[in-house]
């Protein structure tokens, strides 16, 4: 999966600025351009202190938000190319429409309450659930690149095989010189042979494309219990959790299952949702 640019969706909220920091770090590491995007359908939203029906005032707010984001990104990584775009459309379709850029999209977990902002309500979940490109949701402040913990966690379902999510995780581990932890959870079945031992054997035999050639350190761990619980525990001191999302028959876009929802809601670190075929 080739990433041509990193897109940071901003609305001026602290959460979106944290996402901007993560996106700038990623663009610098990948040596690609950073695109800062603000999306809002002007005529639907107004700030209380503005004159009713004055879309130009809201546009001025958007200009200020994007300009501040540009300065912040340039201060954090002056070496990267940063571009900006203000899109006068509803947020979700605007972001989904960026698919032709082959982006890595970075979102904050939530935006301004009561503001005509980018990440209100379930926007980040809706985008992550329908995007055909990788989406990273950043839950809080971001460490400087030199202070990362050096761990990336890849969550694998019991029926998973190497695909886009493992390839994305391998690329991230290589970019950040991090250890890659493969985590797979198996339920306890009454009267069944040890499922964890079987899962561990399967994990130990799994081949990850490019990992060996890149010299990536890999830790493989099969756990007993629920997958969301296992992933959240494994990600307690990780830099990134990577999960795959598969299209559901009869649904538009990607359908996020219960595990991905739980991880996105409760993860202590950024979560990458990678679309699978």
Secondary structure as UniProt FT lines:
FT   STRAND          5..9
FT   HELIX           14..30
FT   STRAND          33..39
FT   HELIX           42..44
FT   TURN            48..49
FT   TURN            52..53
FT   HELIX           55..76
FT   TURN            78..79
FT   STRAND          82..87
FT   HELIX           91..96
FT   HELIX           97..101
FT   STRAND          103..108
FT   TURN            113..114
FT   TURN            121..122
FT   HELIX           123..130
FT   STRAND          135..138
FT   HELIX           145..147
FT   STRAND          151..156
FT   TURN            158..159
FT   HELIX           164..176
FT   STRAND          179..186
FT   TURN            190..191
FT   HELIX           195..205
FT   TURN            209..210
FT   HELIX           211..214
FT   STRAND          218..224
FT   HELIX           227..234
FT   HELIX           235..237
FT   STRAND          240..247
FT   TURN            249..250
FT   HELIX           258..266
FT   STRAND          270..276
//
